């Protein structure tokens, strides 16, 4: 009887985790801490797959075996010759099949205590999905609400600096959450990568203490917040930040200052709103970009697009918004944000006491 293969529960028992899938597969998502040593690169996997379909599985296996052997030898010489005899690596591929099996066989023949992950990456992915379904129910969320421009993310981060637990979904998604939330030259992670990082972020949180989070929609840019997570957040306690319009405009001009140096990029992003705004409004906004009249543009975007959208979505999505504590301010400077964060934390602490 063959000994049972290691599972996702055994990851910590290994000295190193080796992902032998292609660089493209690895880039989409991988087990945290794994290193990528592909036994077939992106082009080679396509080549073998094409031969498998168009010629025969036998011919594909011959070519594949030759390529896999060459790549394992290369990795062995370039990356692993200094590993001691006691080294214990865990190796995985997509499903725990031939690719990881080939490297595991070679490493075991050398004398290393190599393990082949049962189920491969698919087992890891199933673990992530199951965890994201169950784990959010363990937390009590305090939700920072407020219309666009109320510095919710900055307030959340300032709350974290005070020693409170936070879950910064926009940071994990690498996006500011609105139609203009895309960060230039800084792509979002894949959906799978986002979910892996979200699971890791939750693993660091203590369910016995409250977790502060920003009110979000189901999508942050191109990424979907897992259903169990968004449902749990929307049932949380709400605190609403209400800054004056002038303070919000001033904050956004500073927080989105990269748009001011890339007007064409801003104009392209605004085109997404064509189905929601009149031709006249869109033409006026594009002219304001040409004129570099940023304060007027930001004010109109808030009044005509973001604020009406916020009123519709928050009342519908966040049950606790009507009973939330309100924090009003005319100062969203760095110091003003710190004062707001301290006031919010103090109010929650006083309630618990």
C-alpha positions in Angstrom: 0.0 0.0 0.0 1.4 3.3 -1.1 1.8 6.0 1.7 -0.7 8.8 1.5 0.5 11.9 -0.4 0.8 15.2 1.5 -2.2 17.5 1.4 -2.7 21.3 1.7 -2.8 20.7 5.5 0.8 19.6 5.4 2.4 22.6 3.8 4.2 23.8 6.9 6.0 20.4 7.2 8.1 21.1 4.1 11.3 23.2 3.7 10.4 24.6 0.3 7.4 24.6 -2.0 8.0 24.2 -5.7 5.4 25.1 -8.4 6.3 23.3 -11.6 3.5 24.8 -13.7 4.1 27.3 -16.5 5.1 30.9 -15.6 1.6 32.0 -16.9 -0.1 29.6 -14.5 2.1 30.7 -11.6 1.5 34.4 -12.3 -2.3 33.9 -12.2 -2.0 32.4 -8.7 0.1 30.1 -6.6 0.5 28.8 -3.1 2.1 31.6 -1.1 5.8 31.3 -0.7 6.2 28.8 -3.6 9.0 29.3 -6.2 8.3 28.7 -9.9 10.4 26.0 -11.6 8.4 25.1 -14.7 9.0 21.7 -16.2 7.3 23.1 -19.3 7.4 26.8 -20.1 4.4 28.6 -21.7 5.3 27.8 -25.3 6.4 24.2 -24.6 3.1 23.4 -23.0 1.2 24.8 -26.0 3.5 22.8 -28.3 2.9 19.5 -26.4 -0.8 20.1 -26.2 -1.0 20.8 -30.0 0.9 17.5 -30.8 -1.4 15.6 -28.4 -4.5 16.8 -30.2 -3.3 16.9 -33.8 -0.9 13.9 -33.9 -1.2 11.5 -31.1 -0.9 11.2 -27.3 2.1 8.9 -27.8 4.1 11.5 -29.8 3.2 14.2 -27.4 4.4 12.2 -24.4 7.8 11.6 -26.1 8.3 15.3 -26.8 7.0 16.2 -23.5 9.2 13.8 -21.6 12.3 15.2 -23.4 11.4 18.8 -22.6 10.5 18.0 -19.0 13.8 16.1 -18.5 15.8 19.0 -19.9 14.0 21.5 -17.7 14.3 19.5 -14.5 18.1 19.1 -15.2 18.4 22.8 -15.7 16.6 23.6 -12.4 18.6 21.0 -10.6 21.9 22.5 -11.7 21.0 26.2 -11.4 18.9 26.2 -8.2 19.1 23.1 -6.1 22.7 21.7 -6.1 23.4 23.4 -2.7 20.5 21.7 -0.9 21.5 19.3 1.9 20.5 15.6 2.0 17.9 16.5 4.7 16.1 19.0 2.4 12.4 18.3 2.2 10.6 20.0 -0.8 7.0 19.8 -1.6 6.2 19.8 -5.4 3.0 20.6 -7.1 1.5 21.1 -10.6 -2.1 21.7 -11.8 -3.7 18.5 -10.5 -0.8 16.6 -8.9 -0.1 14.6 -12.0 2.7 13.9 -14.4 4.5 17.3 -14.2 5.0 17.3 -10.5 5.4 13.5 -10.5 8.4 13.7 -12.8 10.3 16.2 -10.6 9.3 14.3 -7.4 10.7 11.1 -8.9 14.0 12.6 -9.8 14.4 14.4 -6.4 13.6 11.2 -4.5 16.1 9.3 -6.6 18.7 11.8 -5.5 17.9 11.1 -1.9 15.8 14.2 -0.9 12.5 13.6 1.0 10.4 15.2 -1.7 6.6 15.2 -1.5 4.1 15.5 -4.3 1.0 17.6 -3.3 -2.1 15.5 -3.5 -4.5 17.2 -6.0 -1.9 19.9 -6.9 -2.9 23.5 -7.3 -6.6 22.5 -7.7 -6.6 21.2 -4.1 -5.1 24.6 -2.9 -7.8 26.4 -4.9 -10.5 24.4 -3.3 -9.1 25.2 0.1 -9.2 28.9 -0.7 -12.8 28.8 -1.9 -13.9 26.9 1.2 -12.1 29.2 3.6 -13.6 32.3 1.9 -17.0 30.8 2.3 -16.7 30.0 6.0 -14.1 32.5 7.5 -16.0 35.8 7.1 -18.7 34.5 9.5 -16.2 34.6 12.3 -15.7 38.3 12.3 -17.6 41.4 13.5 -17.1 44.2 10.9 -17.3 47.9 11.5 -18.0 49.5 8.1 -16.7 52.9 7.2 -19.4 54.4 4.9 -19.5 57.7 3.1 -19.8 59.1 -0.4 -16.9 59.2 -2.8 -14.2 61.7 -1.7 -14.7 61.2 2.1 -11.3 59.6 2.4 -12.7 56.3 3.6 -9.6 54.3 2.6 -7.2 56.8 4.2 -9.3 56.8 7.4 -9.3 53.0 7.4 -5.5 53.0 7.1 -5.2 55.5 9.9 -7.4 53.3 12.1 -4.9 50.5 11.4 -2.0 52.8 12.4 -3.8 53.2 15.8 -3.5 49.4 16.4 -6.9 48.4 15.3 -7.6 45.5 13.0 -8.4 46.5 9.4 -9.2 44.7 6.2 -8.1 46.9 3.2 -9.9 45.3 0.3 -8.9 48.1 -2.1 -5.3 47.6 -1.3 -5.6 43.9 -1.9 -7.4 44.6 -5.2 -4.9 47.3 -6.2 -7.8 49.6 -7.2 -9.7 52.5 -5.6 -13.1 51.1 -6.2 -14.7 53.6 -8.5 -14.9 54.1 -12.2 -11.8 56.3 -11.8 -10.2 53.9 -9.3 -7.8 52.2 -11.7 -4.1 52.9 -10.9 -2.1 53.9 -13.9 0.6 51.3 -15.0 -0.3 49.1 -12.0 -2.6 46.2 -13.0 -4.9 44.5 -10.7 -4.1 40.9 -9.6 -6.1 38.0 -11.1 -9.3 37.0 -9.4 -7.7 33.9 -8.0 -4.6 35.8 -6.8 -6.9 38.4 -5.1 -8.8 35.6 -3.3 -5.6 33.9 -2.1 -4.3 37.2 -0.7 -7.7 37.9 0.9 -7.6 34.5 2.6 -4.1 35.3 3.9 -5.2 38.7 5.2 -8.1 37.2 7.1 -5.8 34.5 8.6 -3.9 37.3 10.3 -7.0 38.7 12.0 -8.3 37.8 15.5 -12.0 37.0 15.5 -12.3 38.1 19.1 -11.6 41.7 18.1 -13.6 43.9 15.7 -12.4 44.4 12.1 -12.7 47.8 10.4 -13.5 47.7 6.7 -14.6 50.1 4.0 -18.0 49.9 2.4 -17.6 48.3 -1.0 -19.6 47.2 -3.9 -19.5 43.6 -5.2 -16.8 44.6 -7.7 -13.6 46.5 -7.1 -12.4 47.3 -10.5 -12.5 44.0 -12.4 -12.4 41.9 -9.3 -15.4 40.3 -7.4 -15.5 40.4 -3.7 -16.5 36.8 -2.6 -20.2 36.6 -1.9 -19.9 35.4 1.8 -17.5 38.3 2.5 -19.7 41.0 0.9 -22.8 39.7 2.7 -21.0 39.7 6.1 -19.7 43.2 5.6 -23.1 44.5 4.6 -24.6 43.2 7.8 -21.9 45.0 9.9 -22.1 48.1 12.1 -21.8 51.3 10.0 -20.1 54.5 10.8 -20.7 57.3 8.2 -18.2 60.0 7.3 -19.7 63.2 6.0 -17.2 65.8 4.9 -18.1 69.1 3.2 -18.1 69.2 -0.6 -15.2 71.6 -0.5 -13.2 69.3 1.7 -14.0 66.3 -0.6 -12.9 68.2 -3.7 -9.6 69.2 -2.1 -9.0 65.7 -1.0 -9.7 64.1 -4.3 -7.4 66.6 -6.2 -4.6 65.5 -3.9 -5.4 61.7 -3.8 -5.9 61.4 -7.6 -3.2 63.9 -8.5 -1.7 61.4 -11.1 -4.7 62.1 -13.3 -3.8 65.7 -13.6 -0.6 64.8 -15.4 -2.3 62.3 -17.7 -5.4 64.1 -19.0 -5.8 61.7 -22.0 -6.0 58.7 -19.6 -8.6 60.5 -17.5 -10.7 61.3 -20.6 -10.6 57.7 -21.6 -11.7 56.6 -18.2 -14.6 59.1 -18.1 -15.9 57.6 -21.4 -17.2 54.7 -19.3 -20.0 57.1 -18.1 -21.4 57.8 -21.5 -24.4 55.5 -20.9 -25.2 57.3 -17.6 -24.7 61.0 -18.6 -26.0 63.2 -21.3 -23.9 64.1 -24.4 -23.8 67.7 -23.2 -22.5 66.7 -19.8 -19.9 64.4 -21.2 -18.8 67.1 -23.7 -18.5 69.6 -20.9 -16.4 67.3 -18.7 -14.1 66.6 -21.6 -13.7 70.3 -22.2 -12.9 70.8 -18.5 -10.1 68.3 -18.9 -8.7 70.2 -21.9 -9.0 73.4 -19.8 -7.3 71.7 -16.8 -10.2 73.1 -14.7 -9.8 70.3 -12.2 -11.8 71.7 -9.2 -14.9 72.3 -11.4 -14.6 68.8 -13.0 -14.3 67.0 -9.6 -17.2 69.0 -8.1 -19.5 68.1 -11.0 -18.5 64.5 -10.9 -19.4 64.3 -7.3 -22.7 66.2 -7.6 -23.9 64.6 -10.9 -22.5 61.1 -10.7 -21.0 59.8 -7.5 -23.4 61.3 -4.9 -26.6 60.1 -6.6 -25.0 56.7 -7.0 -24.0 56.6 -3.4 -27.5 57.5 -2.1 -29.0 54.7 -4.2 -26.5 52.0 -3.3 -25.8 52.6 0.4 -29.4 52.7 1.5 -30.1 49.5 -0.4 -27.0 47.5 0.4 -26.0 48.5 4.0 -28.8 47.7 6.5 -27.1 49.5 9.3 -26.5 52.8 7.5 -29.6 54.4 9.0 -28.5 53.7 12.5 -24.9 54.6 12.0 -22.9 57.2 13.9 -22.1 60.2 11.8 -18.7 61.9 11.8 -18.8 65.3 10.1 -15.8 67.3 9.1 -14.5 70.1 6.9 -10.9 68.9 7.1 -9.6 65.9 5.1 -6.0 66.9 5.4 -3.6 64.3 6.8 -4.1 65.6 10.3 -7.8 65.8 9.8 -8.0 62.2 8.7 -6.0 61.1 11.8 -8.5 63.0 14.0 -11.4 61.3 12.3 -9.8 57.9 12.7 -9.2 58.5 16.4 -12.8 59.7 17.0 -14.2 56.6 15.2 -12.1 54.2 17.3 -12.9 56.1 20.5 -16.7 55.9 19.8 -16.5 52.2 19.1 -14.4 51.6 22.2 -16.9 53.6 24.4 -19.8 51.6 23.1 -18.1 48.3 24.0 -17.2 49.6 27.4 
